[in-house]
């Protein structure tokens, strides 16, 4: 499993959006669990699963998802690559339940600007 995380710290320091480059050929057929954060409503997040993160983010930002359409634009906060499809599916489901929410807050969310 390869993990790439992009919080507000990294983005603010670089001044650029996150660009993800998968170097390893072995990652080509992987599944990606991702967490998006709305730029217009920073308290809103979305958790999903995809094969192509760049294309999926584009579709979220162009309004193709009814769940994310009202909170565009979105940015990638966390992306985790899985070789095993079943493990990716299980981790996505975990992040969407009660204990997964706590895990996400503890490990992936920045304390900056928290109220």
Helices and strands as residue ranges (DSSP letters): E 2-5, H 8-14, G 25-27, E 31-38, E 45-50, H 53-61, G 69-71, E 74-82, H 85-95, H 98-107
